[in-house]
């Protein structure tokens, strides 16, 4: 049996990416120049990481339903929009 992406693993990795995005936006809100650049890097990395995981989860998982795949694709698109706005 091949390695299938589990829903729990997909959710865990998406949450890690969203946490990095949240931490980056929090650092951006502080306003200091050095901290803001670190926040921008964290936010961009977290958003793109979560978007890629959601996209891979939607396209590569055999255990998700069609509506879950649609939700993951919409989440991926929303995270890409957020990553563009952070950068």
HELIX and SHEET records of a PDB file:
HELIX    1   1 UNK A    7  UNK A   30  1                                  24    
HELIX    2   2 UNK A   33  UNK A   60  1                                  28    
HELIX    3   3 UNK A   66  UNK A   86  1                                  21    
END                                                                             
